[in-house]
Amino acid sequence: MKNWIGIITVFICSSMFAQQTNFKFDFGGGRAQDGYIPITEHSKFDKKMGYGFMDISGLKSVDNGGNALTGDYITSDKPFYFSVIIPEGNYDIKLNLGDSKRTSETTVRVENRRLMLDDVKTKEGEVVEKLITVHIKDSIIRNQNGIEIGTVKLKPRERKYLHWDNLLTIEFNDKAPKVCAMTIQPNKTVKTIYLTGDSTVVDALYEPWASWGQMLPYFFVPKEVVIANYAESGETLKAFVDRHRIDKIWNKIKSGDYLFIQFGHNDQKSGNSTKSGYRKKLKEWIQKAKQLGAVPVLVTSMNRRVFDENNKIVNTLDDYPTAMREIAKEENVFLIDLNLISQTLFEAMGAENSKKAFVYYPANSYPNQPDALADDTHFNTYGAYELAKCVVKSIVEQKLPLSKFVSKNYIKFDPQKPDAVETFHWPESVFMEALKPDGN
């Protein structure tokens, strides 16, 4: 499956299909609703057609008869992935999930395991319609006429990712995923939250690694808000500038959008003190965002999992969180103090139980993993989900304008009472890798 990831970018720009932005797909047997493209178990991705399944092994078409759109569906006993060549932008995607005769259970993620729908269960004979809004990006920086004026300097490992490739890729997962139909159309008015940061924010492709950024979409109302995650492992504020990642955002961000900024872990390692560039760049970004009509939001870096003898979290981030707090006051911008909230969260979990939120796994838990994983910086999916709740909690409690777009998926969260890991729902994706992300 991984070999599939790298073959896409070569042909994307030359494909005439690439400019199409509206689609209607009918999943199931050969018959299709008028105006819809039929998708069957044999519809393997084809670059000339511009759409299809990443892997068709294990797919099954089921036709119950009756309604052409909802009477049939595609399912599988393992996660399956459907991709569409599409230009960068924000899109509303309507999904019909369920079975006109039986039950279903579907979790939907996009691109690099970005959580959109969790455990959608339908009763016997029920088909539901769900809406998600997705940000699609590429690495090209364009002027107002669409002419290339620069590119984001991607790392070699990023070229395998599912979010720089001009493809919308949707993952259908869970115990009984059943997909009847899908429609795609652009959304040019949605508020976009641009995320900048490092490996604790990035949309991580591989199990068991995860970040709060890829969980965040689940907690916002689609059509109103979309998450655009531009974070990358190992990045510092300076590297984000040098690799033109921030230039890409300046090129896309519009009035009313948000810019979330979380840096510290790698800035600290690079030897760049808060007095030698960190503060200056933060203030430059804040001013630039304001000039463009966007809303800057500073996010202090969460703590590492380091406890003292009294089971209290030890600050390992020097004065970076303090510097960000001070700048937020000086520049009069919103601050999400994830450093402080994560301290409460991890101490509530305790020194031993908090390992369940980080990448702690015995040897051979994942493919090509001969040694145990014990990482006190990077999170698994449960830890990332809890941290995303911490971020949303701060948005709600501070009454940021964004708070009115927080969805019903967010239920009041108390970091002193973390969710039990046993209740966390996350059917694993097929992409797995023991290699640690860049940064620490």
PLY file of the C-alpha trace (Angstrom):
ply
format ascii 1.0
element vertex 440
property float x
property float y
property float z
element edge 439
property int vertex1
property int vertex2
end_header
0.00 0.00 0.00
2.79 2.48 0.83
4.21 2.19 -2.70
0.99 3.80 -3.94
1.67 7.03 -2.08
4.67 8.23 -4.06
3.35 7.83 -7.61
0.81 10.61 -7.63
2.53 13.97 -7.93
4.20 13.41 -11.30
1.03 13.51 -13.34
-1.24 15.71 -11.31
-0.54 19.06 -12.91
-0.83 17.75 -16.48
-4.13 15.97 -15.93
-7.09 17.80 -17.48
-9.22 16.14 -14.82
-7.29 17.99 -12.11
-9.26 21.19 -12.56
-12.65 19.63 -11.86
-13.95 20.63 -8.44
-17.49 19.19 -8.30
-18.15 15.45 -8.15
-20.99 13.04 -7.51
-20.14 9.40 -6.84
-22.57 6.51 -6.36
-20.89 3.63 -4.49
-22.12 0.05 -4.90
-23.07 -2.10 -7.86
-23.14 -1.16 -11.52
-26.35 0.84 -11.38
-26.05 4.51 -10.45
-28.28 7.47 -9.72
-28.69 9.83 -12.67
-25.86 12.35 -12.76
-23.59 10.28 -10.51
-20.38 8.42 -11.41
-20.70 4.72 -10.56
-18.04 3.37 -8.17
-17.79 -0.41 -7.76
-15.47 -2.81 -5.99
-13.34 -2.83 -9.17
-12.85 0.95 -9.31
-9.12 1.09 -8.66
-7.50 4.53 -8.75
-6.67 5.53 -12.31
-4.73 8.69 -13.12
-6.62 9.22 -16.37
-10.04 8.99 -14.74
-8.78 10.90 -11.72
-10.47 8.87 -8.99
-10.73 5.41 -7.45
-9.72 3.22 -4.53
-6.10 3.05 -3.41
-6.41 -0.72 -3.02
-9.36 -2.81 -4.21
-8.43 -6.04 -2.42
-11.11 -6.93 0.10
-13.69 -4.50 -1.29
-17.24 -5.75 -1.67
-20.17 -4.24 -3.58
-23.57 -4.96 -2.05
-26.85 -4.15 -3.83
-30.07 -4.43 -1.83
-32.20 -3.12 -4.68
-34.58 -0.19 -4.37
-33.21 3.36 -4.38
-30.33 3.65 -6.84
-28.31 5.95 -4.56
-28.86 4.41 -1.13
-29.86 0.84 -1.98
-26.28 -0.28 -2.60
-22.89 0.39 -1.02
-19.20 -0.49 -0.84
-17.78 -2.17 2.25
-14.71 -4.09 3.42
-13.40 -5.94 6.44
-10.35 -3.64 6.53
-9.82 0.13 6.12
-10.23 1.31 2.52
-9.22 4.55 0.83
-10.87 6.51 -1.96
-8.98 9.29 -3.76
-9.95 12.07 -6.17
-7.61 14.37 -8.09
-8.68 17.86 -7.11
-7.13 21.36 -6.94
-6.16 22.81 -3.59
-8.89 24.56 -1.67
-11.67 23.93 0.85
-14.43 21.44 0.02
-17.73 20.33 1.49
-18.12 16.57 1.20
-21.50 14.94 1.72
-21.43 11.24 2.56
-24.31 8.77 2.62
-23.41 6.02 5.09
-25.40 2.95 6.06
-27.25 -0.11 4.76
-30.86 -0.25 3.58
-31.21 -3.72 5.13
-28.60 -4.09 7.90
-26.60 -2.07 10.44
-23.34 -0.24 9.82
-20.47 1.34 11.77
-18.14 3.79 10.03
-15.29 6.08 11.04
-14.11 8.61 8.46
-10.69 10.25 8.26
-9.09 12.26 5.49
-5.57 12.75 4.18
-3.07 11.91 6.96
-5.57 10.36 9.40
-7.37 13.67 10.04
-10.40 12.72 12.16
-13.72 13.85 10.66
-16.43 11.36 11.72
-16.09 8.95 14.62
-18.01 5.70 14.96
-21.11 6.61 12.94
-23.54 3.80 13.75
-26.73 3.23 11.77
-29.66 1.06 12.73
-30.90 -1.78 10.58
-32.13 -0.35 7.29
-30.91 3.19 8.01
-28.81 5.38 5.71
-27.61 8.73 7.11
-26.21 11.80 5.42
-23.09 13.34 6.99
-21.19 16.48 6.00
-17.48 17.12 6.43
-15.37 20.07 5.27
-11.80 19.39 4.16
-8.78 21.53 3.32
-6.69 20.31 0.37
-3.23 21.77 -0.19
-0.26 21.47 -2.51
3.31 22.76 -2.21
3.10 25.43 -4.92
2.92 29.13 -4.02
0.97 31.06 -6.67
0.24 34.69 -7.41
-3.26 36.06 -7.95
-3.19 34.88 -11.57
-2.40 31.31 -10.55
1.20 31.49 -11.78
3.82 29.67 -9.70
6.08 32.05 -7.76
7.61 29.61 -5.30
7.32 26.24 -3.55
7.34 24.83 -0.05
10.58 22.95 0.52
9.29 19.54 1.53
11.36 17.03 3.45
11.90 13.64 1.76
9.53 11.89 4.17
6.78 14.41 3.35
6.71 13.24 -0.26
5.03 10.07 0.98
2.33 11.98 2.82
-1.27 12.09 1.67
-1.64 15.84 2.11
0.72 17.45 -0.39
-0.37 15.49 -3.45
-3.36 17.30 -5.05
-5.53 14.38 -4.05
-8.44 14.24 -1.69
-8.01 10.89 0.06
-10.76 9.62 2.35
-10.28 6.69 4.72
-13.30 4.56 5.61
-12.67 2.47 8.70
-14.35 0.62 11.59
-16.22 -2.65 12.20
-18.71 -2.34 9.33
-17.97 0.70 7.13
-20.61 1.08 4.40
-20.49 3.91 1.87
-23.45 4.57 -0.45
-22.61 7.92 -2.03
-20.37 10.97 -1.96
-20.69 14.49 -3.37
-17.91 17.09 -3.41
-18.20 20.82 -3.95
-15.97 23.84 -3.17
-16.58 25.97 -0.09
-15.12 29.44 -0.61
-16.62 31.13 2.44
-15.62 28.78 5.28
-13.42 30.16 8.08
-10.03 28.45 7.91
-7.88 27.71 10.96
-4.26 27.48 9.79
-2.11 25.44 12.16
1.64 26.00 12.40
3.96 23.99 14.60
5.97 20.82 14.95
5.46 17.08 15.43
3.03 17.66 18.30
0.70 19.53 15.90
1.30 17.82 12.51
-1.13 15.48 10.76
0.85 12.30 11.39
0.36 9.62 8.73
1.61 6.57 10.59
0.26 4.66 13.56
0.95 4.87 16.49
2.03 8.55 16.24
-0.53 11.35 16.42
-1.00 15.03 17.29
-3.73 17.31 18.55
-3.88 19.06 15.17
-5.26 16.04 13.34
-7.97 15.53 15.96
-9.15 19.15 15.92
-11.50 18.93 12.86
-13.77 16.55 14.74
-14.72 19.29 17.20
-15.83 21.98 14.75
-19.01 22.45 12.74
-18.41 21.57 9.08
-19.25 24.14 6.42
-18.48 26.86 8.99
-14.88 26.00 9.97
-12.12 23.95 8.32
-8.71 22.99 9.72
-5.68 23.58 7.49
-2.73 21.88 9.17
0.63 23.10 7.86
2.70 21.90 10.83
5.62 19.53 10.24
7.84 17.39 12.45
11.09 18.92 13.58
10.22 22.48 12.60
11.27 25.66 14.38
9.96 29.17 13.75
13.07 29.84 11.62
12.75 26.61 9.63
9.08 27.36 8.99
10.21 30.59 7.35
13.23 29.10 5.55
11.16 26.30 3.99
8.50 28.80 2.86
5.76 27.10 4.85
4.66 30.41 6.31
4.85 32.00 2.84
2.37 29.42 1.62
0.00 30.39 4.43
0.43 34.13 3.78
-0.42 33.35 0.17
-3.70 31.60 1.13
-4.98 33.14 4.38
-7.85 35.59 4.12
-9.66 38.07 6.34
-11.56 36.30 9.10
-9.31 33.24 9.10
-7.21 32.16 12.09
-3.50 31.48 12.50
-2.59 29.16 15.38
1.12 29.30 16.29
2.78 26.66 18.49
6.57 26.43 18.59
9.08 25.74 21.35
10.25 22.12 21.49
12.61 22.32 18.52
13.45 26.02 18.88
14.84 25.09 22.28
16.94 22.27 20.80
18.28 24.41 17.96
20.00 26.70 20.45
17.82 29.61 19.43
17.02 31.33 22.72
13.84 33.32 23.23
16.02 36.46 23.12
17.77 35.67 19.82
14.94 35.53 17.31
12.00 33.64 18.78
10.23 36.70 20.17
11.00 38.77 17.09
9.58 36.21 14.65
6.47 35.64 16.74
5.75 39.36 16.74
6.39 39.57 12.98
3.90 36.76 12.35
1.32 38.36 14.62
1.61 41.70 12.82
1.47 40.06 9.38
-1.65 38.07 10.29
-3.35 41.20 11.56
-2.42 43.11 8.39
-4.11 40.39 6.34
-7.24 40.54 8.50
-6.60 37.17 10.14
-6.75 36.41 13.86
-3.45 35.19 15.41
-3.70 32.75 18.32
-0.61 31.75 20.29
-0.45 28.21 21.71
2.17 27.39 24.33
3.94 24.07 23.80
2.60 21.21 25.88
4.84 19.62 28.49
6.95 16.57 27.95
6.24 13.55 30.11
8.85 14.26 32.78
7.85 13.88 36.45
9.73 14.70 39.64
9.79 12.56 42.80
6.47 14.10 43.90
4.71 13.08 40.67
4.65 16.67 39.46
5.49 17.67 35.89
8.95 19.19 35.42
9.27 22.11 33.02
11.70 21.04 30.29
10.92 23.92 27.93
13.01 26.63 29.59
11.38 30.06 29.19
9.58 29.40 25.89
6.08 29.11 27.38
6.70 32.22 29.50
7.93 34.16 26.46
4.80 33.26 24.51
2.55 34.30 27.40
4.33 37.64 27.62
4.09 38.26 23.88
0.37 37.47 23.91
-0.09 40.23 26.50
2.20 42.68 24.73
0.49 42.17 21.36
-3.02 41.78 22.80
-3.73 38.45 21.09
-5.47 35.27 22.18
-3.43 32.67 24.06
-4.20 28.99 24.46
-1.97 27.95 27.36
-1.59 24.30 26.41
1.56 24.15 28.49
-0.40 24.85 31.67
-3.42 22.70 30.74
-1.21 19.76 29.75
0.51 19.92 33.13
-2.88 19.51 34.81
-3.80 16.70 32.40
-0.60 14.69 32.78
-0.47 15.07 36.56
-4.08 13.88 36.75
-3.08 10.82 34.72
-0.04 10.18 36.90
3.51 9.20 36.06
2.71 5.63 35.06
-0.75 5.97 33.53
0.34 8.93 31.40
2.43 6.51 29.35
-0.88 5.40 27.83
-1.13 8.84 26.18
2.39 8.75 24.75
4.14 6.41 22.33
4.99 3.64 24.81
4.73 0.19 23.23
6.59 -3.09 23.73
8.76 -4.46 20.94
6.94 -5.87 17.90
3.72 -3.97 18.60
4.01 -2.56 15.07
5.69 -3.76 11.85
9.50 -3.48 11.75
9.66 -2.54 15.41
12.28 -4.83 17.03
12.76 -2.50 20.01
10.34 -1.07 22.55
9.05 2.45 21.93
9.33 4.85 24.88
8.81 8.46 23.83
8.06 11.21 26.36
7.38 13.91 23.73
5.18 12.35 21.07
1.61 11.20 21.56
-0.47 8.27 20.45
-3.99 8.80 19.19
-5.53 8.78 22.67
-3.09 11.39 23.97
-3.57 13.54 20.88
-7.35 13.39 21.30
-7.14 14.48 24.95
-4.87 17.40 24.02
-7.24 18.47 21.24
-9.97 18.61 23.88
-7.70 20.84 25.96
-7.33 23.21 23.01
-11.08 23.34 22.42
-11.70 23.80 26.16
-9.56 26.94 26.10
-11.34 28.25 22.99
-14.73 27.78 24.66
-13.79 29.13 28.09
-12.10 32.24 26.68
-15.08 32.78 24.41
-12.99 33.18 21.28
-15.26 34.05 18.32
-14.51 30.51 17.11
-16.33 29.08 20.12
-19.71 29.46 18.43
-18.57 26.97 15.80
-17.52 24.24 18.26
-19.63 21.18 17.48
-21.70 18.94 19.72
-18.83 16.43 19.56
-17.13 18.49 22.23
-18.55 17.79 25.66
-17.33 19.90 28.57
-13.88 18.59 29.42
-12.02 18.65 32.72
-8.27 17.91 32.35
-8.24 16.90 36.01
-10.53 14.03 34.99
-9.13 12.63 31.73
-11.19 10.23 29.64
-10.47 6.59 30.41
-8.20 5.20 27.73
-10.39 2.08 27.63
-13.30 4.19 26.33
-11.30 5.79 23.53
-12.37 4.66 20.07
-9.76 4.51 17.32
-9.71 1.69 14.75
-6.16 1.77 13.42
-5.30 2.77 9.87
-3.23 0.58 7.56
-0.24 2.94 7.58
2.17 2.02 10.37
5.76 2.94 11.08
8.01 2.64 14.13
10.34 5.43 12.95
10.20 8.36 15.36
9.11 11.73 13.91
11.68 14.52 13.58
12.11 16.64 16.67
11.93 15.91 20.37
0 1
1 2
2 3
3 4
4 5
5 6
6 7
7 8
8 9
9 10
10 11
11 12
12 13
13 14
14 15
15 16
16 17
17 18
18 19
19 20
20 21
21 22
22 23
23 24
24 25
25 26
26 27
27 28
28 29
29 30
30 31
31 32
32 33
33 34
34 35
35 36
36 37
37 38
38 39
39 40
40 41
41 42
42 43
43 44
44 45
45 46
46 47
47 48
48 49
49 50
50 51
51 52
52 53
53 54
54 55
55 56
56 57
57 58
58 59
59 60
60 61
61 62
62 63
63 64
64 65
65 66
66 67
67 68
68 69
69 70
70 71
71 72
72 73
73 74
74 75
75 76
76 77
77 78
78 79
79 80
80 81
81 82
82 83
83 84
84 85
85 86
86 87
87 88
88 89
89 90
90 91
91 92
92 93
93 94
94 95
95 96
96 97
97 98
98 99
99 100
100 101
101 102
102 103
103 104
104 105
105 106
106 107
107 108
108 109
109 110
110 111
111 112
112 113
113 114
114 115
115 116
116 117
117 118
118 119
119 120
120 121
121 122
122 123
123 124
124 125
125 126
126 127
127 128
128 129
129 130
130 131
131 132
132 133
133 134
134 135
135 136
136 137
137 138
138 139
139 140
140 141
141 142
142 143
143 144
144 145
145 146
146 147
147 148
148 149
149 150
150 151
151 152
152 153
153 154
154 155
155 156
156 157
157 158
158 159
159 160
160 161
161 162
162 163
163 164
164 165
165 166
166 167
167 168
168 169
169 170
170 171
171 172
172 173
173 174
174 175
175 176
176 177
177 178
178 179
179 180
180 181
181 182
182 183
183 184
184 185
185 186
186 187
187 188
188 189
189 190
190 191
191 192
192 193
193 194
194 195
195 196
196 197
197 198
198 199
199 200
200 201
201 202
202 203
203 204
204 205
205 206
206 207
207 208
208 209
209 210
210 211
211 212
212 213
213 214
214 215
215 216
216 217
217 218
218 219
219 220
220 221
221 222
222 223
223 224
224 225
225 226
226 227
227 228
228 229
229 230
230 231
231 232
232 233
233 234
234 235
235 236
236 237
237 238
238 239
239 240
240 241
241 242
242 243
243 244
244 245
245 246
246 247
247 248
248 249
249 250
250 251
251 252
252 253
253 254
254 255
255 256
256 257
257 258
258 259
259 260
260 261
261 262
262 263
263 264
264 265
265 266
266 267
267 268
268 269
269 270
270 271
271 272
272 273
273 274
274 275
275 276
276 277
277 278
278 279
279 280
280 281
281 282
282 283
283 284
284 285
285 286
286 287
287 288
288 289
289 290
290 291
291 292
292 293
293 294
294 295
295 296
296 297
297 298
298 299
299 300
300 301
301 302
302 303
303 304
304 305
305 306
306 307
307 308
308 309
309 310
310 311
311 312
312 313
313 314
314 315
315 316
316 317
317 318
318 319
319 320
320 321
321 322
322 323
323 324
324 325
325 326
326 327
327 328
328 329
329 330
330 331
331 332
332 333
333 334
334 335
335 336
336 337
337 338
338 339
339 340
340 341
341 342
342 343
343 344
344 345
345 346
346 347
347 348
348 349
349 350
350 351
351 352
352 353
353 354
354 355
355 356
356 357
357 358
358 359
359 360
360 361
361 362
362 363
363 364
364 365
365 366
366 367
367 368
368 369
369 370
370 371
371 372
372 373
373 374
374 375
375 376
376 377
377 378
378 379
379 380
380 381
381 382
382 383
383 384
384 385
385 386
386 387
387 388
388 389
389 390
390 391
391 392
392 393
393 394
394 395
395 396
396 397
397 398
398 399
399 400
400 401
401 402
402 403
403 404
404 405
405 406
406 407
407 408
408 409
409 410
410 411
411 412
412 413
413 414
414 415
415 416
416 417
417 418
418 419
419 420
420 421
421 422
422 423
423 424
424 425
425 426
426 427
427 428
428 429
429 430
430 431
431 432
432 433
433 434
434 435
435 436
436 437
437 438
438 439
